[in-house]
Amino acid sequence: MTTSRRQFFGQAAAVSAGVAMASPAVEAIAAAGPPGGAGLVEVAFKVNGERRKLSIDPRVTLLDALRERLQLTGTKKGCDRGQCGACTVHVDDRRVLSCLTLAATLQGKEVTTIEGIADGDELHPVQRAFIDHDGFQCGFCTSGQIMSAVKIVEEPAVRTDDQIREAMSGNICRCGAYPNILEAIKQAKGGER
């Protein structure tokens, strides 16, 4: 028996509606976590200079802890597989992909997110350069791009355009703002505007 296109889409709509109706229940169960807090671990670390302590499931990523537990939503969840760089943050002054980093491994460490690089109302030089050179379009990858660029600007061995491109290769911009990002990084490194 063959299925018509109309029947196929009708069945797909019914399945989608069933999933959508079940989603709130699934989310409530997931939010509740393990019964009685069993299996949770305590982890204390600094985030943007502020000491934070969390009781979390050991499988929680740093990305999810930042966004869902600490409400620091500047770090974006792009691919959730370590391939796009949108979730880049600094841990102990090194750039890391927060979607691949377990929060439970951060005991005593220092995390810096996009919310923590400005000095009050004064933007970080990399943030200012991204604005000056329009180094973003949709903006989804921008926080990860900036967090990577901050470390590249501090790296004296990265000087040429090709070296900057190579150092930034882990950060994908689906809009293709790469020429502007390159110019922003060069400005922040002290190159020509």
C-alpha positions as CSV (number, residue, x, y, z in Angstrom):
1,M,0.0,0.0,0.0
2,T,1.4,3.4,-1.0
3,T,1.1,6.5,1.2
4,S,0.0,9.6,-0.5
5,R,1.8,12.9,0.1
6,R,-1.3,14.2,1.9
7,Q,-1.4,11.1,4.2
8,F,2.3,11.4,4.9
9,F,2.0,15.0,6.0
10,G,-1.1,14.3,8.0
11,Q,0.7,11.5,9.9
12,A,3.8,13.7,10.4
13,A,1.6,16.5,11.8
14,A,-0.1,14.0,14.2
15,V,3.3,12.8,15.5
16,S,4.6,16.3,15.9
17,A,1.5,17.3,17.8
18,G,2.0,14.3,20.1
19,V,5.6,15.2,20.7
20,A,4.7,18.9,21.4
21,M,2.0,17.8,23.9
22,A,4.4,15.5,25.7
23,S,7.3,18.1,25.8
24,P,6.1,20.0,29.0
25,A,5.9,16.8,30.9
26,V,9.3,15.7,29.7
27,E,10.8,19.1,30.6
28,A,9.3,19.0,34.1
29,I,10.8,15.6,34.7
30,A,14.2,16.7,33.4
31,A,14.2,19.9,35.5
32,A,13.4,18.0,38.6
33,G,16.6,16.0,38.3
34,P,17.4,12.8,40.1
35,P,15.0,12.0,43.0
36,G,16.1,13.4,46.3
37,G,19.2,14.9,44.8
38,A,20.8,11.5,44.5
39,G,24.0,11.5,42.4
40,L,24.5,15.3,42.5
41,V,28.0,16.8,43.0
42,E,29.0,20.0,44.5
43,V,31.3,22.2,42.5
44,A,32.6,25.7,43.4
45,F,34.4,27.9,41.0
46,K,34.7,31.6,40.0
47,V,32.6,33.0,37.2
48,N,33.6,36.5,36.0
49,G,35.3,37.0,39.3
50,E,32.4,35.9,41.5
51,R,32.6,32.8,43.5
52,R,29.7,30.4,42.6
53,K,28.7,27.0,44.1
54,L,26.4,24.6,42.3
55,S,24.9,21.3,43.1
56,I,24.7,19.6,39.7
57,D,24.4,16.3,37.9
58,P,27.9,15.3,37.0
59,R,26.9,15.1,33.3
60,V,26.0,18.8,33.1
61,T,28.2,20.8,30.7
62,L,29.7,24.1,31.5
63,L,27.5,25.6,28.8
64,D,24.3,24.4,30.4
65,A,25.4,25.4,33.9
66,L,26.2,28.9,32.7
67,R,22.9,29.3,30.7
68,E,20.4,27.4,32.8
69,R,21.8,27.6,36.4
70,L,23.6,30.9,36.4
71,Q,21.5,32.8,33.8
72,L,24.6,33.9,31.8
73,T,23.1,33.5,28.4
74,G,25.7,35.4,26.4
75,T,27.4,32.1,25.8
76,K,25.5,30.5,22.9
77,K,24.6,26.9,22.2
78,G,25.3,26.4,18.5
79,C,26.1,22.8,17.5
80,D,26.4,21.3,21.0
81,R,29.2,19.1,19.5
82,G,32.3,21.3,19.7
83,Q,32.3,22.1,16.0
84,C,31.1,25.8,15.8
85,G,32.9,27.7,18.6
86,A,29.7,29.7,19.6
87,C,30.1,28.5,23.2
88,T,33.8,29.6,23.6
89,V,34.6,30.8,27.1
90,H,37.9,31.1,29.1
91,V,38.8,28.6,31.8
92,D,41.9,29.6,33.8
93,D,42.8,32.0,31.1
94,R,42.6,29.5,28.2
95,R,39.8,29.3,25.6
96,V,37.6,26.2,25.8
97,L,34.4,25.0,24.3
98,S,31.9,25.0,27.1
99,C,29.6,22.5,25.4
100,L,32.4,19.9,25.7
101,T,33.5,20.8,29.2
102,L,31.8,19.1,32.2
103,A,31.0,21.7,34.9
104,A,32.0,19.1,37.6
105,T,35.6,19.3,36.4
106,L,35.8,23.0,37.3
107,Q,36.4,22.8,41.0
108,G,38.5,25.8,42.1
109,K,38.9,27.1,38.5
110,E,38.2,30.5,37.1
111,V,35.7,30.9,34.2
112,T,35.3,34.1,32.2
113,T,32.3,34.5,29.9
114,I,31.4,37.3,27.4
115,E,29.6,39.0,30.3
116,G,32.9,39.3,32.2
117,I,35.3,40.9,29.7
118,A,34.1,44.5,29.7
119,D,35.3,46.8,32.5
120,G,31.9,48.1,33.7
121,D,30.4,50.2,31.0
122,E,33.7,50.3,29.0
123,L,33.9,47.6,26.4
124,H,36.9,45.3,25.9
125,P,39.0,46.5,23.0
126,V,38.0,43.4,21.0
127,Q,34.3,44.2,21.6
128,R,34.9,47.8,20.5
129,A,36.8,46.6,17.4
130,F,33.9,44.2,16.4
131,I,31.5,47.1,16.5
132,D,33.9,49.4,14.6
133,H,34.3,46.8,11.8
134,D,30.8,45.4,11.9
135,G,32.3,42.0,12.8
136,F,28.9,40.3,13.1
137,Q,25.7,39.9,11.2
138,C,23.1,37.8,12.9
139,G,25.2,37.9,16.1
140,F,24.7,34.3,17.1
141,C,28.4,33.4,16.9
142,T,29.6,36.7,18.1
143,S,30.2,36.0,21.7
144,G,32.3,32.9,20.9
145,Q,34.2,34.8,18.1
146,I,35.0,37.6,20.6
147,M,36.1,35.2,23.4
148,S,38.5,33.5,20.9
149,A,39.7,36.8,19.5
150,V,40.5,38.1,23.0
151,K,43.0,35.2,23.5
152,I,44.4,35.6,19.9
153,V,45.0,39.3,20.5
154,E,47.1,38.4,23.6
155,E,49.1,35.8,21.6
156,P,52.3,37.5,20.3
157,A,53.1,34.7,17.9
158,V,49.8,35.3,15.9
159,R,50.5,38.3,13.7
160,T,49.7,37.8,10.0
161,D,46.3,37.5,8.4
162,D,46.8,33.8,7.7
163,Q,47.9,33.2,11.4
164,I,44.8,35.0,12.6
165,R,42.6,33.0,10.3
166,E,44.2,29.7,11.4
167,A,43.9,30.7,15.1
168,M,40.2,31.5,14.6
169,S,39.4,28.5,12.5
170,G,37.5,26.8,15.3
171,N,34.9,29.6,15.3
172,I,32.3,29.4,12.5
173,C,30.3,32.4,11.2
174,R,27.4,31.1,9.1
175,C,26.8,34.6,7.9
176,G,30.3,34.9,6.5
177,A,31.5,38.0,8.3
178,Y,35.1,36.7,8.3
179,P,36.7,39.7,6.5
180,N,35.2,42.0,9.1
181,I,36.2,39.7,12.0
182,L,39.8,39.7,10.7
183,E,39.9,43.5,10.5
184,A,38.5,43.7,14.0
185,I,41.1,41.4,15.4
186,K,43.9,43.4,13.6
187,Q,42.6,46.6,15.1
188,A,42.5,45.1,18.5
189,K,46.1,43.8,18.1
190,G,47.1,47.4,17.2
191,G,47.1,47.0,13.4
192,E,45.6,49.5,10.9
193,R,42.0,50.4,11.2
